[in-house]
Amino acid sequence: MRFRFPLQSLLRYRENLEEHERALLEQFTREASILREQLATIECSRLLQLRHDAETLEVHGLRGSEMQFAAECHINSSLRHVRLTKELEEVERKRFDQQGRYAAARQQREVLDSLRDTQKQVFDREVLRHDQNASDDLFLIRRTMDKLA
């Protein structure tokens, strides 16, 4: 006789749901990582540009048009930095929310796993008890037959 867990289809559903929630969590984590890299790149570019502008100013001086261009570049870089920072905050919020959904899905799946394991242990004990009773009955029958013979 095989063990059959009556809630197996629900357990499969919970496993699939947990996997789906995990995949979404990984997606948000990747998006946050990409945004962090982009922010670091912008910071690095801004620092390099400032250094270049300072060196150029020190060596050659800057004309008004060059200073205006540098200022526009700095403003655009700052605006992009602000936009990416807001995007990162939003993605981090979504990732945090998703982390909660993933934890809940995992917990629901673990509850069913635990229930299945408990029922399987009970089933195994019953099978062993049944087998032992059958062995005992066979022993008693043989013993009685030997006494009668």
MOKAFEN-V87114 format. One line per field, one symbol per residue. ss: DSSP state (h for helix, s for strand, l for the rest). phi: phi as a letter, one per 20 degrees, with the letter a starting at -180 (. if undefined). psi: psi as a letter, one per 30 degrees, with the letter a starting at -180 (. if undefined). A space follows every 10 residues. Layout:
# MOKAFEN-V87114
ss: ???
phi: ???
psi: ???
This chain:
# MOKAFEN-V87114
ss: lllllllhhh hhhhhhhhhh hhhhhhhhhh hhhhhhhhhh hhhhhhhhhh hhhhhhhhhl lllhhhhhhh hhhhhhhhhh hhhhhhhhhh hhhhhhhhhh hhhhhhhhhh hhhhhhhhhh hhhhhhhhhh hhhhhhhhhh hhhhhhhhl
phi: .efcefdfff ffffffffff ffffffffff gfffffffff ffgfffffff ffffffffed ndegffffff ffffffffff ffffffffff ffffffffgf ffffffffff ffgfffffff ffffffffff ffffffffff ffffffffe
psi: klkjjfgeee eeeeeeeeee eeeeeeeeee eeeeeeeeee eeeeeeeeee eeeeeeeeef lkleeeeeee eeeeeeeeee eeeeeeeeee eeeeeeeeee eeeeeeeeee eeeeeeeeee eeeeeeeeee eeeeeeeeee eeeeeeef.
